[in-house]
């Protein structure tokens, strides 16, 4: 007999979200005043909620530093290729602002939740949301694959990403009762992207593969830049009014280039 067990509780307060799904787009707009995620497994002394429900003592994994202002504001649009709403060849728009979020990281409970999301929720994502057009799914011969690849390379669709995260704090403990832990203050995280055409992506082997498309000299890419402002690490001891700086506040930047088209074999 199949049995379910409780692993987490999600609480959302003061939300104002609108979700519009149409044949050519998925649109999500609005904000959240507060969001909390609780572990319900009593880690590290894990219990079976079917037998020991009365012993559950929720422990907060995700919450807010203070209740001032909105935790999350978002404007997200996924447009299917060919939509008349696409501007400047940008089919996916993700603009998000997050403030005052706090995460307490315990490895086992967090990995349980991630596993559930990956195995039970993300598998339901519609193919077109992942930039796969119906035409791609229906290709049946090599000529169609080649023609579609040409179209994607010469007229690619891009993303428009702007994610701004203010003052997130991550608390990393071995267990909830630990006397020492590491606190990561991330200051501000800014994630943006721009469009570029990268000739370094075309290696010799790649040029031979694309010999049927001599006009292609550069591969279209989305270039992402992730910047951490005033990031610092601290060692905190329970009951102590002071803490030990493990690092000084610093600025750290990462740049990632991602091919803007999907060239998967069918």
BELNOR-V368229 format. One line per field, one symbol per residue. psi: psi as a letter, one per 40 degrees, with the letter a starting at -180 (. if undefined). Layout:
psi->???
This chain:
psi->hhiiihdihhhhifigihhhhideihhhiaihdihihhheefheghihdddfdeehghhhdhaidiehahdhhihhhhhiheheehhffhdhhhhhhhifihhhhhddddddddddddddddeehidddffhiddddeheidddddddddddddgiiiihhhhhhhfihhhhidideieiihhhhechhhhiiiiihheedgiddddddfdegdeheihhihhhhhhhhfhihihhhheieiihhdiihihhhhhhhhheihgii.
